[in-house]
Amino acid sequence: MRSSSASAGPGSPRVLASGWAATTRSSPSSPVRFVTSGWARTAGASASSTANKTKRRAFVDSARVVLRAGHGGRGSASFRREPFIPHGGPDGGDGGRGGSIAVKATTQLTDLSLYKQQSRWQADAGANGAGGRKTGRNGADLVLEVPVGTLVLDAEGGLIADLAHSGANAVVAHGGAGGRGNVHFKSSRRHAPDYAEPGLKGDELTVTFDLKLIADIGLVGPPNVGKSSLLASLTAAKPDVGNYAFTTLDPALGVAESRAGRFVIAEIPGLVEGASRGAGLGHRFLRHAERTRVLVYVVDGSTTNPWKGLEDVIREVEHFSPELAKRPYLVAVNKVDLEEAKRLRRRSRRKGAHFISALTGQGLPELLDAMVNALAAAPDPITQARRATVKLTPATVNLVVERKDWGFAVSGSRVEHLVSHTNLESAGSLERFQTELDRLGVNEALEAAGVEDGDTVRIAGIEFEYQP
């Protein structure tokens, strides 16, 4: 193809906007940087921070972040110049690869508050190549640590990765490849190529981290029925306990010990009528029950009609997720130490209900045994759904050819990058440009689309005349 309009020269390097996460430059011996929460590092806290420890920290289970992988380094267009070695030839080295961004699940974090505080993350760029065939340093990869159970979603809500287990990881933004130095373009026809490739841009995308807690048992029920007290009695967890509705505003986890080993119990904050439609933060609460294997519906036996409260909660769960409602479940009638609950127990004919007191411990050993038996027969919902992490295909490999009224439009990050970084006034650069078009499959794609001699082809805003 031949250019039919002037092309601007290569632009100056883009300056990153302030607000991107600042990171120290990594040495060649440290090719990966890990980012984790600072909440666990509280040693040496100041007096003012210690005084604020009693303040409640919001539980963050969703965060929108912008990720920018590193650009590849530019290849070098240099020549060997030494005494007594005439015509030393090209010796430009390649640029380094830009750093990629990966997300890794860890048990050291419990929520996504770090990513609410800092929503932009950037990996290092690759260093430029140099003379003497010296390859530039690769940019350090950036690893963002998130709690186990985090979903990584794209801008449209599609799943990129499901980090359901500690250590699960996925690369979500790929660093750009380094440009090749001019040593690669020497041939029998071109003894002294004076050009090199620029590095490719790294991926830039917006993703959402969406946390869904992973537990074996989920405690579900209306507000103020004693779920927090039950969790505290069965585990070493210390949730907020109070005699008023909505004491618990965030999910809480605890580990229970049993004859069959340990298992994790999650307390889901109180559900009200309409929770499946979002009432009372219902959507946010119910999503944390989606990965539990067994549900325990907790009701207050001292109320006038505890069975209606149970039916209301089961109905909300069914409306939110029919699949979740089909999970194995137990019923725990709490506050049996009160006279009203004792009378209910004497007249109740409901099979399978466990009458307990989270305050006195009455009935808890039997409930714990029932949990163990239910878990033994319950399938793992994560195994049935999706365990594998997903790697994104780099966005730089796409190529689209569209027929228009005026000719053909070619799009794709690689070919657009090639056009924008080619000096169309240089004969050597144009020759290399034609070679790269063949290598990227542009000419083949145009021919498949029906291009003919003399047709107009537009790439990155520049028009070319096609000549076979």
N, C-alpha and C positions, 0 to 999 in steps of 0.2 A: 504494500500500500504506500501511497505517496501523500505527504502532507500538503493541504491546500490552504493553510492559514498559519500565521506566525504562532509560535509557542513561547510562553513565558519560561524563563530559566528556572532551575530548581529553587524552591523557596527556602527561606532560612528556617532553622529548626524551630518547632513550636515550643513556646514557653508554657510549662504546666501552670494552670491556674492555682492560686493559693487556695488552701482548703483540702488539697490532696494530702493523704497521710504521709507525714515526713518520716523518713527512715534513714538510718545511717548507712553509708555505703559499705557493702560487704567486701571483704578481702577475697582473693581467689581461693583461699582455703575454706571459705564459708559460702558455698554455693546456694544455700537455702536459708531463708529467714522465716522464723515461726512467729506468729502473732497470736497471743492468747489474752485472756482477761487479766486485769490487774486487781480484781477483787480479792484474790487469794493472797496477794502480797501485801499484808497489812502490818508487817513488822516495822517498828519505828514510826508509827503513825503519830501525827502531831496531836496536841491536846485538843485542838478544835475539832479534828476529825474523830477523835475518841468520844468527844462529847456528843457528836451527831450519830453515834452508832445505834442509838435507840430509834432513830427515824426509820420508817419503813421504806425499803428500796423496792421500787416497782418491778414486778416480774415481766420481762420482755420476751414474748414468744414469736415475734415477727419483726423483721427489719429489712428495709430496702437498701441495697448497697450498689455502688458503681465501681466496677473493676476495670482497671486499665493495665494490660500486660505490657511488657517492655518492648520497645522497637528494636529491630536488629541494627547492628553497627554497619557503617558504610565500608565497603571494600576500598582498598588503596590502589591508586593508579600511579605507581612509582617505578623507577628504573634503577637498575644496578649500576652504580658509578664508583669504580675503584681504579686506582692506577694500574696500568699495564693490562687492563681488561676492557678493550674497546668493544663497543656494541654489546654491553652487558645484558641488555634485554629487560623485559618487564619482571618486576619482583614484588608486586603489590600483594599484600596478604588479605585474607577475608575478614569481614566484620564479625563480631561475636553475636551469638543468638540472644535475643531479648528474653528476659525472665518471664516465666509463666506464673499463673496464680492458681493454686489448688486449695481446696477446702477439705479439712480433715476433722473427723469426729473424735471427741475426747470426753472422758468421764470427769475431767477436772472443772468443767464449766456446767452451770445449771440453767443459764438463760442466755439471751442474745443482747444483753444491755451494752456490751462493748460496741456493737455495731449500730446502736442508736446514737451513741456518743460520736462515733467516727464512721461516716457512711461512704467515704471514698478511699479506695486502696489502689496502690500502684506498685508494680514490680520494676526492677531496675532495667535500664536499656543496656544493650550490648555495646561494647567499646568498638571503636573504629579499627580497621586493619592498619597495618603499617608496612613500610618497606622492609626488605629482607625476608619477605614471605611470612611476616609475623601476623598471626591471627589475633583479633581483638578478644578481650575477656568476655565470656558469656555473662549476661545479666543474672543476678541471683534470683532464683525462684522464690515466690512469696507463698507461704502456707498459712492460711487463716483457719484457726481452730474454732470449732463450734460444738455445742452440746450433742451428745448422742441422741438421735431421733430427729435431726434437722433435715428438712427437705430443701433442696436448692431449685428454685423455679425461675424460668425465664420471664421476659417482660409480658408475655401473653399467658403466663400461668402454667406453661408446660413443664414437665419434670425434666430436670437436668441430672440430678443425683439424689438418691435416698440414702443418707448416712445413718443407717439403723444400728450400727455396731461400732464399738470403740476401735479406732484405727482405720475405719472405712474412709476412703478419700476419693476425690475426683478432680481432675484438671478442668477448670471452667473457663479460663482465658489463656490462650496460647500466645507465647512470645513470638515476635516476628523473626524470620530467618535472617541471618547476617548476609550482607551483600558480598559477592565474589570479587576478589581483586583482579587487576588486569592480567595477572599471570595466566588466568584461565582462558583468556581470549587470544592468546598467541597462536598463530597457525602458519601454514606455509604461505598464505596470502597476506596475513597481517603479522608482521614481525614485531611491530612496536605499538600495540593498542594503547591509546592514551585515555582510556575510560575504564571505569569500574562500576559495579552495581551498588545502588543504595540499599540499605537494609529495608526489609519489609516492616510495615506497621504491625504492632501487636494488637490482639483483639481488645475491643472496648465494649462492654455491655453492662446493662443494669439487670441485677438479679434480686430475688427475694429469698431471704432465709426464713423458713417457716418451721418452727419447732413443734413437734408433737411428742409429748413425753412417752417413754416406753416403760411399761410396768406389767407385772403379772396379774395383779388384782387392782381393780378400780372401785373405789367407794363412791357411790352415786346416791343422791337423795335430795330432798328439799332443804332449804336453809334451816339451821338451828336444830338439827336432829341428833347432833353429837358425832358427826363424822370426824372432826378434829380430835375429839377425846378418844374415839376408837382407834385412830391412827397412832396417837400417843401411847395408848395402852398396849397395842400390839407390836410397836416398834420403838426405836430410840429417838424418833422424830419429835420435834418440839414445835408443833404448829400453834398459831394463836388460838386460844380457847376463850370464849366469852358467852354469856347468856343473852345473846341478841342475834338477830338475823344478819347474815352476810359478814360474820366475823372473819371468815376466810374469803379472801378476794383473789388468791392465786393458788394454783395447784401445788400440792406438797407431796414429797416422796419419803418413804421410810422402808427399812429392810426388816423383815420379820424372820425369826428363827423358829424352825419346826423340826419334827422328827425326820422329815425328808430333806432337810437342808434349808437354805435361805431363799427367800423370794421377795420381790419388790411390790410394795403397796402404794398406790397413788390416791390421794384424796382429791376428788373433783369438787370445786366450790358449788354451793347450793344452787339447784335448778328451780326455776319458777315456771308457772304456766306460760307457754309461748316461747320457751327457751330454744326450741328447734327453729324458731323464726328469728332468733337473736335477742329476745327479751331477756333483760338481766344479764347481758353478756353471755347468753346461752351458747352461741356458736363458738366463742372463744373457749368456754369451759368444756363443751362436749368434744371438741376436737382432740383433747388430751385423753379421752377415753377410747379413742379409735384403735389404739394399739394394745390395749389391755386384753388379756386372754380370758379373764373371768370377771364379771361384774358382781358387786355386792350392793344391793339396794338397801339403804339404811333408812328406817322410818322411826318416828317418835311414838312409842307405845302409850305415852301419857296424853296424847291428843284425843279429840272426840272421835275422829274417824281416820286412823292411820292407814287403813287399806285404800281409802280414796287417794291419799297422798302418794301411796305406792303406785296406784294405777296411773295417776297423772304423770309421774316421772317416767314410767315405762312407756307411756304414750309419746312423751317428748323425745325419748331416745329413738323410738320407732320412726317418728317423723324426721328426725335428723339423719338417721342411717338405718335402714332396714337390716343391713348386714350386721351392724353392731348389736341390734336388738336380738339377733339370733344367737349371740354368744352365750355360753353357759353362765348361769347367774345363781346367786344365793340371796336370801332375804334375811336381814338382821333387824329385829325389833328392839330398839334401844330403850334405856331408862326403865328397865324392869324392876329397879329398886324402888320406884314410885308406886303408890297404891293403885293409880289408874291403870298402869301397865300390868300390874299383878292381876287385876280383875280381867283385863283383856286376855291374858294368858290362860286364865281358868276357863273362859268361855270360848276361846278360839278353837276352830276346827281346821285351820289352814295348815296344810301339810308343807313340810320343808322350811317353815319359818324358824329362825333361831332367836330365841328371846335372850337378850344379853343386857349387861350393864357395863358400859365403858368406865363408869365411876368406880364400881366395886370389883369388877373383874368377873362377875357372875356370867357363866355361859361362854366366856372367851376361849377356853381350851377346846370346847366342842366346835366353836366357829372356826378356829384355826385348823382343826383336823378336817373340817368340811372344805376349807379353802385348798388344803393339800390334795384332797381327793379330786376336787373339781379341776385343779391344775393338771393332775396326772392324765386326765382324759381330754383336756382342751387342746386344740391345735394352736400353733403359733401363727397369728394373723400376718406377721411380717414374712414368714416363709411362704405363705400362700400368695401374698401380694408381690413383693419385689425386694429381694435382698441385694441384688447386684448393684454396684455403683455404675454410673454411666459417664463416659467421657464424651465431651463435645467434639465434633469434627471441626477442625480449624475453619474459621469463616473465610480464609484467604484462598480457598481452592475453587470457589464458585465461578462459573462463566455462563453468561446468558446472552444469546443473540436474538434480537427481535426485528422483524420486518416492519418498516414504517412506510408511509406514503412517499417520503423523500429518500429512502434508502434503508440502511441497517444500523441499529443501535447495539453496541456491544458494551456490556457491563460486567463487573466482577472486580473484586478488590485488587487482585494481582495485576490484571491487565491495565486497570486504571492507575495503579501505582507505577507501572512500567512507563506509561505515557507521560505522567506528570513528572517523572524523573529522567526523561530522555531529552537531550539537547538535539532538537530536530534540525539545527543548522550545521551540525557536525556530520561529515560524511561517514566517519568511523562509527560514530554513535548511532547513526541511522542504520548502518549495516548490522550492527549488533541488535538494534531494535527489531529488524526483520527476522533475525535468527530467533529472538525471544518470542515473537508472535507465533512462529512455527512450533517452538518448544511448548508454549502454553496451549496449543491447539486452537488458536483463534482462526487461522486461515482455514483449517479443516472444518470448524464449526460454521464459518461463513459459507463455504462451498456446500455444506449440507443444507443450509438455509436457502440456497438458490442464488447466491451472489453472482453477478456477471461483471465483465470487464467494463470499467468506467463508473460503476455504482458508487454512491456516497456511503462511507462508513464513518460513524461518529463514535469516538471513545473519549470519555472524560471531557466532553465539551469541545473536542478538537475533531475537525472533519478531515477525512482522508479519501483519496480516490483509489478504488480497488483496481489493481493490475495483477493478473495471474502470473 
